[in-house]
Amino acid sequence: MVKAFAMSTRNSIALPIGLLMTLAAGPAYAQMDFSGEWTPVQDEDNTGNPYIGEFIGIPVSRAGSLRAQAWNASLYTLPEWQCRPHGAMYISRGPSQVRISKEVDPSSRQIIAWHAEWLRSVDNPYYMDGRSHPPELAPHTWGGYSTAEWVGEMLKITTTHLKEDYYRRNGVPSSDRATLTQYWIRRGDYLTWITLAYDPVYLSEPMIRSSEYRWAANQQLPPYPCTVVEEVERPSGVVPHYLPGTNPFLNEFGEKHNLPLEAVQGGAATMYPELARKIIRAANGVK
């Protein structure tokens, strides 16, 4: 009887302790693991190599449109541009693979930050420890300053303090007042990366885009050494650009796909299906 009582007592104590441990560990089951090597899934909306003047679907403001039209690809031959990393506004839409890793506190075993690094980017830490963003006048960087939180199984990332950069690799600019909200959604071997850009200077509305990545078990992200060289001889101080109305390449995309200039030059209206209906009506001579 004594032995049975002792065993019963031990079980009655062990059960609440085990239950508490299970409940304490419960939130971990709702969290997703994003760590690993990922390769981009290319599609018609994410080619990485847009035409000059291909701004359709981007809600550029008037200021953003004018600056995009002045862009010249020779800008990247300047010594100060050759080793410039891609910034947070563009890099998740680019053609580069990404490595995602988690930083774990050695004592609490809690994730205190996620890190993402592409082939041509800086390390992008997304802090999970509840810290606040720095003051408005703190230095801005290519990756910006990011904090993250769980929304169910999704990871929500808020990024501020970004340098002036670009949304597309054809001159669509982003300002240093822009902010970025990102969501990671994992479905097995696929990672959906959603970005919402808010830019009071170069966008007239928030811009929502999504990219797909696939887990790559054998991938190794290579190093990216960069050495500045003199690619083009030009007078000191010359910055390649086009003055308003002089860019000879702006019409190429529209002419190839038989689209009017008002569509390919972007703006908030080009994000919505009403524009397609308008183009179809115009093609059929219907007002």
Disulfide bonds with the S-S distance in Angstrom:
Cys83-Cys226 1.93
